[in-house]
């Protein structure tokens, strides 16, 4: 199975573009390094007529979220097809690793599936790097289990905390989490079946966003009740599961066991076959169970949804015409690029806000990370 980025890049290949995929064998400790893992792409036009990107010579280096990378890759392909000879590299080691590179000045643009954290923004400031934060799309996180797991029809945030939160370490069976889930108010019947978790690791923005949206409030309450030793523990998952930065590895791990459990970005889950079950989620015990879909993510009814971003180094956009032109092209065609890669478009006012921030070169973050 190919990596997520390469799946979406195949759309551009079918149109006759040139795409060279170069494997990245320097994955972080938590990243999966099996065949089919995430890698680096370089797209460069072999020619082409003069178009919107026709004068934008130079190189653009992009790194970060594996969730956002498909959008940035499609933009790169279309930018080159429009006539730009720019060499554009898109790598996807994870949001956190991408920000580390960005704040060291090694990349021009950082793809992110969450807002930049305070400490990351400070690292950029300490290095003299100003950035423009641009919201580009919505994505939901799909909680996955095997299609053969028909014993569970819906999971609440309380259930998710009991299954994968910091107090669930050592739980090897779904039913091991039942007492904790019940203590949190859940009435879900968790089956007597092996619990095999494969999910994003700490380097992934999907990991951070999942905790923030589904687990953190419960964790904070448990800390206040004295059930957790520290506030930091309230913002983590159990450590004893198969963690990977590779979406393919997560899917394969969940598919491989009837008791499999994990989560990935909704757009990626949509690309997978019938061996997975996307679990309906309710924020509260007794609340409405909502299936992830384009509609429920867009209207806010699906409770595990988030914004996706790109962060642009202001100085590099000023100095390198290819970076400026690439981002112009990105925003001008944003709705089409987002649709092509299976994500959910922002409402018009938020698209216009991103365009205004870019036009004004507004630096810094406008959201709490």
C-alpha positions as CSV (number, residue, x, y, z in Angstrom):
1,X,0.0,0.0,0.0
2,X,1.4,3.4,-0.9
3,X,1.7,6.3,1.5
4,X,-1.1,8.8,1.7
5,X,0.8,11.5,-0.1
6,X,1.7,9.3,-3.0
7,X,-1.9,8.2,-3.3
8,X,-3.1,11.7,-3.9
9,X,-0.1,12.6,-6.1
10,X,-1.2,9.8,-8.5
11,X,-4.0,12.1,-9.6
12,X,-1.4,14.5,-10.9
13,X,0.6,11.7,-12.5
14,X,-2.4,10.6,-14.5
15,X,-2.4,14.1,-16.0
16,X,1.1,13.6,-17.3
17,X,3.1,15.5,-14.7
18,X,6.5,14.5,-13.6
19,X,6.8,13.2,-10.0
20,X,9.8,11.7,-8.4
21,X,9.4,10.1,-5.0
22,X,12.4,9.8,-2.8
23,X,12.2,7.7,0.3
24,X,13.1,9.3,3.7
25,X,15.0,6.8,5.7
26,X,15.6,9.2,8.6
27,X,12.3,8.8,10.3
28,X,11.9,9.8,13.9
29,X,12.0,7.1,16.6
30,X,8.3,6.8,16.8
31,X,7.8,6.7,13.0
32,X,7.1,3.5,11.1
33,X,9.8,2.6,8.6
34,X,8.2,-0.3,6.9
35,X,7.8,-0.3,3.1
36,X,5.1,2.1,2.1
37,X,6.0,4.6,4.7
38,X,5.9,8.4,4.3
39,X,8.6,10.0,2.2
40,X,9.7,13.0,0.3
41,X,8.4,14.2,-3.0
42,X,10.0,16.5,-5.5
43,X,7.9,17.9,-8.3
44,X,9.5,19.8,-11.2
45,X,8.0,20.7,-14.5
46,X,9.7,19.3,-17.5
47,X,8.6,22.4,-19.4
48,X,5.1,23.7,-20.0
49,X,3.6,26.8,-21.3
50,X,3.7,30.1,-19.6
51,X,1.0,30.2,-17.0
52,X,0.1,31.6,-13.6
53,X,3.3,30.2,-12.1
54,X,5.4,30.8,-15.2
55,X,7.9,33.3,-13.8
56,X,8.4,31.7,-10.4
57,X,11.9,30.2,-10.5
58,X,13.5,28.8,-7.4
59,X,12.9,26.0,-4.9
60,X,10.2,25.7,-2.3
61,X,10.8,23.3,0.7
62,X,7.7,22.1,2.6
63,X,7.6,19.7,5.5
64,X,5.2,18.7,8.3
65,X,1.8,17.1,8.6
66,X,1.1,13.9,6.7
67,X,-2.5,15.0,6.7
68,X,-1.9,18.4,5.0
69,X,0.8,17.1,2.6
70,X,-1.7,15.8,0.0
71,X,-3.1,19.3,-0.4
72,X,0.3,20.8,-0.7
73,X,1.4,18.1,-3.1
74,X,-1.5,18.7,-5.4
75,X,-0.9,22.4,-5.4
76,X,2.7,21.8,-6.3
77,X,1.8,19.6,-9.2
78,X,-0.8,22.1,-10.5
79,X,1.6,25.0,-10.0
80,X,4.2,23.3,-12.1
81,X,1.6,22.4,-14.7
82,X,0.6,26.0,-14.9
83,X,4.2,26.8,-16.1
84,X,6.3,27.3,-13.0
85,X,9.8,25.7,-13.2
86,X,10.1,25.9,-9.4
87,X,11.4,22.7,-7.7
88,X,9.0,21.9,-4.9
89,X,9.7,19.4,-2.2
90,X,6.9,18.1,0.1
91,X,7.9,15.9,3.0
92,X,5.6,14.6,5.7
93,X,7.3,13.6,9.0
94,X,4.5,15.0,11.2
95,X,3.4,18.4,12.4
96,X,5.8,18.6,15.4
97,X,8.8,17.5,13.4
98,X,7.8,19.9,10.6
99,X,7.7,22.8,13.1
100,X,11.1,21.9,14.5
101,X,12.6,22.2,11.0
102,X,10.6,25.3,10.2
103,X,11.8,27.1,13.3
104,X,15.4,26.1,12.5
105,X,15.0,27.9,9.1
106,X,15.4,24.7,7.1
107,X,12.0,24.9,5.4
108,X,9.9,27.6,3.7
109,X,6.5,26.3,4.6
110,X,5.3,24.1,7.4
111,X,2.2,21.9,6.9
112,X,0.3,21.5,10.2
113,X,-2.8,19.6,11.3
114,X,-3.0,21.7,14.5
115,X,-2.1,25.3,15.4
116,X,1.5,26.0,16.4
117,X,2.2,25.5,20.1
118,X,3.4,28.4,22.3
119,X,6.8,26.8,22.7
120,X,7.1,26.2,19.0
121,X,6.2,29.8,18.2
122,X,8.8,30.9,20.8
123,X,11.5,28.7,19.1
124,X,10.7,30.5,15.8
125,X,10.9,33.9,17.6
126,X,14.2,33.0,19.2
127,X,15.5,32.1,15.7
128,X,14.3,35.4,14.3
129,X,11.7,33.7,12.1
130,X,8.4,35.4,11.5
131,X,5.6,33.4,10.0
132,X,2.2,33.9,8.4
133,X,-0.4,31.4,9.6
134,X,-3.0,30.3,7.0
135,X,-6.0,28.1,7.7
136,X,-6.7,26.0,4.6
137,X,-9.3,23.3,5.3
138,X,-11.3,21.3,7.8
139,X,-10.6,17.6,8.5
140,X,-12.2,15.2,10.9
141,X,-10.4,12.3,12.7
142,X,-12.1,9.0,12.0
143,X,-11.9,6.5,14.9
144,X,-11.4,3.1,13.2
145,X,-12.0,-0.5,14.1
146,X,-12.1,-3.6,12.1
147,X,-15.2,-4.1,9.9
148,X,-15.6,-7.4,11.8
149,X,-16.0,-5.7,15.1
150,X,-19.8,-5.5,15.2
151,X,-20.1,-5.5,19.0
152,X,-19.6,-1.7,19.3
153,X,-21.9,0.7,17.4
154,X,-20.8,4.0,19.0
155,X,-18.1,5.3,21.2
156,X,-18.3,8.3,23.5
157,X,-15.4,10.5,24.6
158,X,-15.6,8.7,28.0
159,X,-15.1,5.3,26.2
160,X,-12.2,6.7,24.2
161,X,-10.5,8.0,27.4
162,X,-11.1,4.6,29.0
163,X,-9.6,2.7,26.1
164,X,-6.7,4.9,25.1
165,X,-6.3,7.6,27.7
166,X,-3.5,7.8,30.3
167,X,-5.3,5.6,32.9
168,X,-5.8,2.7,30.4
169,X,-2.2,1.5,30.4
170,X,-2.1,-2.3,30.5
171,X,-5.7,-2.8,29.3
172,X,-5.4,-5.7,26.9
173,X,-9.1,-6.3,26.4
174,X,-12.0,-3.9,25.4
175,X,-13.9,-5.0,28.5
176,X,-10.9,-4.0,30.7
177,X,-11.9,-0.4,30.1
178,X,-15.6,-0.9,31.1
179,X,-15.2,0.0,34.8
180,X,-13.3,3.2,34.0
181,X,-15.8,4.1,31.3
182,X,-18.6,3.5,33.7
183,X,-17.0,5.7,36.3
184,X,-17.0,8.5,33.7
185,X,-20.7,8.0,33.0
186,X,-20.7,5.7,30.0
187,X,-23.2,3.0,29.5
188,X,-21.5,1.5,26.4
189,X,-21.1,-2.3,26.6
190,X,-17.5,-3.0,25.7
191,X,-16.9,-6.5,24.4
192,X,-14.8,-9.3,25.8
193,X,-12.3,-9.1,22.9
194,X,-8.6,-8.4,22.5
195,X,-7.8,-4.7,22.3
196,X,-5.1,-4.0,19.7
197,X,-4.4,-0.3,19.3
198,X,-2.4,1.2,16.4
199,X,-2.5,4.9,16.2
200,X,-0.4,8.1,15.7
201,X,2.6,8.8,17.8
202,X,3.6,12.0,19.6
203,X,5.3,13.5,16.5
204,X,1.9,13.7,14.8
205,X,-0.4,16.6,14.8
206,X,-3.2,14.0,14.6
207,X,-2.1,12.7,18.0
208,X,-2.2,16.2,19.5
209,X,-5.5,17.1,18.0
210,X,-7.1,13.8,19.1
211,X,-6.1,14.5,22.7
212,X,-7.2,18.1,22.6
213,X,-10.6,17.3,21.1
214,X,-11.5,13.9,22.7
215,X,-9.5,13.3,25.8
216,X,-8.1,16.5,27.4
217,X,-11.2,17.8,29.2
218,X,-11.7,14.4,30.8
219,X,-8.0,14.2,31.7
220,X,-8.1,17.7,33.3
221,X,-11.1,16.7,35.4
222,X,-9.3,13.4,36.4
223,X,-6.2,15.5,37.5
224,X,-8.4,17.8,39.6
225,X,-10.0,14.7,41.2
226,X,-6.5,13.4,42.1
227,X,-6.7,10.4,39.7
228,X,-3.7,11.6,37.7
229,X,-0.3,12.6,39.1
230,X,0.2,15.7,36.9
231,X,-1.3,18.1,34.4
232,X,1.1,16.8,31.8
233,X,-0.4,13.3,32.2
234,X,-3.8,14.7,31.4
235,X,-2.6,15.6,28.0
236,X,-1.3,12.2,26.9
237,X,-2.5,8.8,25.9
238,X,-1.5,5.4,27.2
239,X,2.1,4.7,26.1
240,X,1.6,1.0,25.4
241,X,0.3,0.8,21.9
242,X,1.8,0.5,18.4
243,X,2.5,4.1,17.5
244,X,3.3,5.2,13.9
245,X,3.6,8.3,11.8
246,X,2.6,6.2,8.8
247,X,-1.1,6.2,8.1
248,X,-0.8,3.0,6.1
249,X,0.7,1.2,9.1
250,X,-2.2,2.4,11.3
251,X,-4.8,1.2,8.9
252,X,-3.1,-2.1,8.4
253,X,-2.8,-2.6,12.2
254,X,-6.5,-1.9,12.7
255,X,-7.5,-4.1,9.8
256,X,-5.3,-6.9,11.1
257,X,-7.4,-7.6,14.2
258,X,-11.1,-7.8,14.9
259,X,-10.3,-6.0,18.1
260,X,-8.3,-3.3,16.3
261,X,-8.7,0.4,17.3
262,X,-7.0,3.5,16.0
263,X,-7.6,6.9,14.4
264,X,-6.5,8.8,11.3
265,X,-7.6,11.8,9.3
266,X,-11.1,11.3,7.8
267,X,-9.9,12.0,4.2
268,X,-7.4,9.2,4.5
269,X,-9.9,6.8,6.0
270,X,-12.3,7.5,3.1
271,X,-9.7,6.2,0.7
272,X,-9.5,2.8,2.4
273,X,-11.5,-0.3,1.6
274,X,-14.3,-2.2,3.3
275,X,-12.1,-3.8,5.9
276,X,-12.5,-0.8,8.2
277,X,-15.4,0.6,10.2
278,X,-15.6,4.3,10.9
279,X,-17.0,4.5,14.3
280,X,-19.9,7.0,15.1
281,X,-18.9,9.2,18.1
282,X,-20.8,11.0,20.8
283,X,-19.1,13.7,22.9
284,X,-21.1,12.9,26.0
285,X,-22.6,9.7,27.4
286,X,-26.2,9.5,26.1
287,X,-25.4,12.1,23.4
288,X,-26.1,11.7,19.7
289,X,-23.8,9.3,17.9
290,X,-22.6,11.1,14.8
291,X,-20.8,9.4,11.9
292,X,-17.9,11.2,10.3
293,X,-18.7,12.6,6.8
294,X,-18.0,15.7,4.8
295,X,-21.3,17.1,5.9
296,X,-20.9,16.4,9.6
297,X,-17.4,17.8,9.7
298,X,-18.4,20.9,7.8
299,X,-21.5,21.7,10.0
300,X,-19.6,20.9,13.2
301,X,-21.8,18.1,14.4
302,X,-19.1,15.5,14.2
303,X,-17.2,16.1,17.5
304,X,-13.7,15.1,16.4
305,X,-12.9,17.7,13.7
306,X,-10.2,20.3,13.3
307,X,-8.7,23.0,11.1
308,X,-5.7,22.4,8.9
309,X,-3.0,25.0,8.3
310,X,0.1,26.0,6.4
311,X,2.7,28.3,8.0
312,X,4.9,30.4,5.7
313,X,8.3,31.9,6.6
314,X,7.7,35.6,5.8
315,X,11.3,36.4,5.0
316,X,11.6,33.5,2.6
317,X,8.4,34.5,0.9
318,X,9.8,38.0,0.5
319,X,13.2,36.8,-0.8
320,X,12.1,33.8,-2.9
321,X,9.6,34.6,-5.7
322,X,8.8,30.9,-6.0
323,X,7.5,30.7,-2.3
324,X,5.3,33.8,-2.8
325,X,3.9,32.6,-6.1
326,X,3.3,29.1,-4.8
327,X,1.2,30.4,-1.8
328,X,-0.6,32.9,-4.1
329,X,-1.5,29.9,-6.3
330,X,-2.5,27.8,-3.3
331,X,-5.0,30.3,-2.0
332,X,-6.4,31.3,-5.4
333,X,-7.4,27.7,-6.1
334,X,-7.9,26.6,-2.5
335,X,-11.5,25.3,-2.7
336,X,-10.7,23.1,-5.7
337,X,-7.5,21.8,-4.2
338,X,-9.3,20.9,-0.9
339,X,-12.1,19.1,-2.8
340,X,-9.6,17.2,-5.0
341,X,-7.9,15.8,-1.9
342,X,-11.1,14.8,-0.1
343,X,-11.0,17.4,2.7
344,X,-13.8,19.8,3.7
345,X,-13.7,23.4,2.5
346,X,-13.7,26.3,4.9
347,X,-16.7,28.7,4.8
348,X,-16.2,31.7,2.5
349,X,-15.5,34.2,5.3
350,X,-12.6,32.0,6.6
351,X,-11.1,31.6,3.1
352,X,-11.2,35.4,2.7
353,X,-9.6,35.8,6.2
354,X,-6.7,33.6,5.1
355,X,-6.3,35.5,1.9
356,X,-6.4,38.8,3.7
357,X,-3.8,37.6,6.2
358,X,-1.5,36.6,3.3
359,X,-2.0,39.8,1.4
360,X,-1.2,41.8,4.6
361,X,1.7,39.5,5.5
362,X,0.1,39.3,9.0
363,X,2.5,37.5,11.2
364,X,2.0,35.3,14.3
365,X,-0.7,32.9,15.4
366,X,-4.4,33.9,15.8
367,X,-5.4,30.7,17.5
368,X,-4.4,29.1,20.8
369,X,-2.1,26.1,20.1
